[in-house]
Amino acid sequence: MKSDSPLVSVVMPVYNGGPYLARAIDSVLAQAFSDFEFIIVNDGSTDDTESVIRSYADPRIRLITQPNHGLVFSLNRGIQLAKGVYIARMDADDISAPKRLSTQLALLESRPSIGVVGTAIIRIDESGRPLRTEYFLANDAELRQDLALRCPFAHGSVIMRRDLVQQVGGYRQEFWLAEDYDLWRRMAAVGELANSLEPLYFYREHSHGVTANNQSRMAEVAGRISRELLDRDCLKNDIPLSRVVASYWNIAEAPRVAAVSKILENYCRVMLDAARRGRIVLATVRFAKILLGGRTSIEFAAKKIAKRVRAVAITNEPA
């Protein structure tokens, strides 16, 4: 039955949901955890989106119909209307695994310091066939370093504390297409970051998606956010390299390899960025920590630096 005070508010904006909408809705309604409201913001769709939504009789669905205002406006409206302690994101062309909400909630409820938690994802094609699994870093320390270089979450997979989202002001229109990346950097100031290493979200790749059609703008805005974070927080992005890498040794091979590679890559990237900015002491300290990090760290760093040197050499070759 519909609760007046659900624990979770699932917020899903949709514009012309097309052939994928029903599968997205079905995956939310089939969650093992059931104490949620499902806020679907129909953002001025001109296809059969509204009739698809209205074909469901589940009382947890709250349909909001509005003229077309765009993704950021729709996300903020859904959050403003939400009653749950937590906001779970969902995209209208993706699929959530049945254990998604229960797994993320267990982490949030056991660790009140966490403000945002996402999951690993399985990328699927237009027909729903799996393409590849993508793992993100799991823990706050390395996620903060990752944050300075890229968006560290799959947006549709996250659950976040509603009070913290509202505290930092929600999404901002000027960062459209990297509005999530902008939100995470502000959320990081008020709570910890985390990801589940279990793939619990199916991210659909298709040629008519918003991301696919706006790659250049997304890269430009995300790059600006990353540069701002590196300018401001370069000295803060120092992590205990060997200890952080060791924390992944006892997990399954696929997420372990992905995580360790990303940690070491990020560490080298921040080291090289510090050297480029003339922060030689910081760069030297980081390099020393790589040498102390063992064979895996040294081999990875050597390959990364060699690749960078080759790239510079090619750039500087006479025409």
C-alpha positions in Angstrom: 0.0 0.0 0.0 1.1 3.6 -0.6 2.8 5.1 2.4 2.5 8.8 3.3 6.1 8.7 4.6 8.1 6.3 2.4 11.7 5.7 3.2 12.7 6.2 -0.4 11.6 8.5 -3.2 12.5 7.2 -6.6 12.8 10.2 -9.0 12.6 9.5 -12.8 12.2 12.3 -15.3 11.1 11.2 -18.7 10.8 13.0 -22.1 9.4 10.8 -25.0 10.2 7.6 -23.2 9.7 5.5 -26.4 10.2 1.7 -26.3 12.2 1.6 -23.1 9.9 3.3 -20.5 7.8 0.3 -19.5 10.9 -1.8 -18.8 12.3 0.9 -16.6 9.1 1.3 -14.7 8.7 -2.5 -14.3 12.2 -2.8 -12.9 11.5 -0.2 -10.1 8.1 -1.8 -9.2 9.8 -5.2 -9.0 12.3 -4.1 -6.3 12.8 -6.4 -3.4 12.5 -3.3 -1.1 9.0 -1.9 -1.4 8.7 1.1 0.9 9.1 3.7 -1.7 7.2 6.3 -3.8 7.9 6.5 -7.5 7.8 10.1 -8.7 7.7 10.1 -12.5 8.0 13.6 -14.0 6.6 13.6 -17.6 8.5 16.6 -19.0 6.2 17.6 -21.9 6.4 14.3 -23.8 4.8 14.3 -27.2 4.7 10.5 -27.7 2.7 7.9 -25.7 4.8 8.4 -22.5 1.8 9.5 -20.4 -0.5 6.7 -21.5 2.3 4.2 -20.7 2.6 5.6 -17.2 -1.1 5.7 -16.6 -1.5 2.1 -17.6 0.0 1.2 -14.3 -2.3 0.9 -11.2 0.5 0.7 -8.6 -0.3 3.3 -5.9 3.4 4.1 -5.3 3.5 5.9 -8.7 3.1 9.7 -8.5 2.8 11.1 -12.0 3.8 14.7 -12.5 2.9 16.2 -15.9 4.5 19.5 -16.9 5.4 21.5 -20.0 8.9 20.7 -21.3 11.5 22.4 -19.0 14.4 20.0 -19.4 16.2 17.5 -17.2 17.6 19.7 -14.5 14.3 21.4 -13.8 12.5 18.0 -13.7 15.0 16.5 -11.3 14.7 19.4 -8.9 10.9 19.3 -9.1 10.9 15.6 -8.3 13.2 16.2 -5.3 11.1 19.1 -4.0 8.0 16.9 -4.1 9.8 13.9 -2.5 8.7 12.6 0.9 11.4 10.0 1.4 14.5 10.2 3.6 16.5 9.1 0.5 16.3 10.1 -3.2 16.9 7.2 -5.6 17.6 8.3 -9.2 16.4 6.4 -12.2 16.6 7.1 -15.9 13.7 6.2 -18.1 15.7 4.1 -20.6 17.6 2.0 -18.0 16.9 -0.9 -15.7 17.4 -1.5 -12.0 18.3 -5.0 -10.7 15.8 -6.3 -8.1 18.3 -6.0 -5.2 19.4 -2.5 -6.1 17.5 -0.4 -3.6 17.9 -2.9 -0.7 21.7 -3.2 -1.3 22.3 0.5 -1.4 20.0 1.2 1.6 21.8 -1.4 3.7 25.0 0.6 3.2 23.3 4.0 3.8 21.5 2.8 7.0 24.6 1.2 8.4 26.9 4.2 7.8 25.1 7.5 8.4 28.2 9.5 7.3 27.6 8.4 3.6 25.7 11.0 1.6 25.7 9.4 -1.9 26.0 5.7 -2.9 26.0 4.4 -6.5 26.6 1.0 -8.0 28.7 -0.7 -10.7 26.7 -0.9 -13.9 26.2 -3.2 -16.9 26.1 -1.4 -20.2 23.5 -2.8 -22.5 22.6 -2.0 -26.1 19.3 -0.9 -27.6 17.9 -4.4 -27.4 19.0 -4.9 -23.8 21.9 -7.2 -24.6 24.9 -6.8 -22.2 27.9 -5.1 -23.6 30.3 -4.8 -20.7 30.5 -4.2 -16.9 31.8 -1.0 -15.6 33.1 -0.8 -12.0 33.6 2.4 -10.0 35.7 3.0 -7.0 34.0 2.0 -3.7 35.3 4.1 -0.8 35.3 7.7 0.2 39.1 8.3 0.2 39.8 7.2 -3.4 36.4 8.5 -4.7 37.4 12.0 -3.6 40.6 11.7 -5.7 38.5 10.3 -8.5 36.1 13.2 -8.2 38.9 15.7 -9.1 39.4 13.9 -12.4 36.0 12.6 -13.5 32.4 12.0 -12.5 32.8 9.0 -10.1 29.2 7.7 -10.3 26.7 6.4 -12.8 24.1 9.1 -12.3 21.0 6.9 -12.7 22.3 4.4 -10.2 22.7 6.7 -7.1 20.8 7.0 -3.9 21.4 10.1 -1.8 20.2 11.6 1.4 17.4 14.1 0.6 18.3 16.5 3.4 21.9 16.8 2.1 20.7 17.3 -1.5 18.5 20.1 -0.4 21.2 21.5 1.8 23.6 22.0 -1.1 20.9 23.4 -3.4 20.1 20.5 -5.7 21.0 20.4 -9.4 22.2 23.6 -11.2 21.1 24.4 -14.7 24.3 26.1 -15.8 26.0 22.7 -15.5 23.5 20.8 -17.7 25.0 17.6 -19.1 27.4 17.5 -16.1 24.8 18.5 -13.6 25.4 15.3 -11.6 29.2 15.8 -11.5 28.5 19.3 -10.2 26.2 18.0 -7.5 28.6 15.3 -6.3 31.4 17.9 -5.7 29.0 19.8 -3.5 27.7 16.7 -1.8 31.3 15.7 -1.0 31.5 18.7 1.2 28.7 17.5 3.5 29.0 13.7 3.4 31.0 10.7 2.4 30.9 9.0 -1.1 30.5 5.3 -1.8 29.7 2.8 -4.5 28.6 -0.8 -4.4 30.9 -3.0 -6.4 28.0 -5.3 -7.4 26.5 -4.4 -10.8 22.9 -3.4 -9.9 22.0 -1.0 -12.7 21.7 -1.6 -16.5 22.7 1.5 -18.4 21.3 1.5 -22.0 23.5 2.9 -24.8 21.6 4.2 -27.8 22.3 6.7 -30.5 19.3 9.0 -29.7 20.1 9.4 -26.0 20.9 12.9 -24.5 24.5 12.0 -23.7 25.2 10.5 -27.1 24.0 13.7 -28.9 25.8 16.2 -26.7 29.2 14.7 -26.1 31.2 17.9 -26.8 29.3 20.0 -24.4 29.4 17.3 -21.7 33.1 17.0 -22.0 33.6 20.8 -21.9 31.5 21.2 -18.7 33.0 18.2 -17.0 36.5 19.4 -17.9 35.8 22.7 -16.3 34.6 21.1 -13.1 37.7 18.9 -13.0 40.0 21.8 -13.5 38.3 23.8 -10.7 38.6 20.8 -8.3 42.3 20.3 -9.2 43.0 24.0 -8.7 41.3 24.0 -5.4 41.9 20.6 -3.9 45.2 19.3 -5.4 46.9 19.2 -2.0 43.9 17.5 -0.5 43.8 14.6 -2.9 46.6 12.7 -1.2 45.5 9.2 -0.3 47.4 6.4 1.6 48.2 4.6 -1.7 49.4 1.2 -0.5 46.6 0.9 2.1 43.9 2.0 -0.3 45.1 -0.5 -3.0 45.4 -3.3 -0.4 41.7 -2.7 0.6 40.6 -4.2 -2.8 42.7 -7.4 -2.7 40.1 -9.6 -1.1 37.3 -8.9 -3.6 36.4 -10.6 -6.9 39.0 -10.4 -9.6 37.1 -8.2 -12.1 36.2 -5.3 -9.7 39.6 -5.6 -8.1 41.6 -5.2 -11.3 39.3 -2.3 -12.4 39.6 -0.5 -9.0 43.4 -0.9 -8.6 44.0 0.3 -12.1 41.8 3.3 -11.6 43.4 4.2 -8.2 46.9 4.0 -9.6 45.9 5.9 -12.8 44.3 8.7 -10.7 47.3 8.8 -8.4 49.7 9.3 -11.4 47.4 11.8 -13.1 47.3 14.0 -9.9 51.1 13.6 -9.6 51.7 14.7 -13.1 49.2 17.6 -12.8 51.0 18.7 -9.7 54.3 18.7 -11.6 52.8 20.6 -14.5 51.6 23.3 -12.0 55.0 23.6 -10.5 54.1 21.9 -7.3 57.3 19.9 -7.3 57.3 18.9 -3.6 53.9 17.4 -3.9 54.8 15.6 -7.1 58.0 14.2 -5.6 56.2 13.0 -2.5 53.6 11.2 -4.6 56.3 9.6 -6.7 58.1 8.4 -3.6 54.8 6.8 -2.4 54.5 5.0 -5.7 58.0 3.6 -5.2 57.0 2.5 -1.7 53.7 1.0 -3.0 55.2 -2.2 -4.3 55.8 -3.7 -7.7 52.2 -3.2 -9.0 52.4 0.6 -8.3 55.8 1.0 -9.9 55.0 -0.9 -13.0 51.7 1.0 -13.5 53.4 4.4 -12.9 56.2 3.5 -15.3 53.8 2.7 -18.1 51.7 5.8 -17.4 54.7 8.2 -17.4 56.1 6.5 -20.6 52.8 7.0 -22.3 52.7 10.6 -21.3 56.3 11.2 -22.5 55.5 9.5 -25.9 52.4 11.7 -26.3 54.4 14.9 -25.6 57.2 13.8 -28.0 54.7 13.1 -30.8 53.0 16.5 -30.2 56.4 18.3 -30.4 57.6 16.5 -33.5 58.3 18.9 -36.4 55.8 18.8 -39.2 
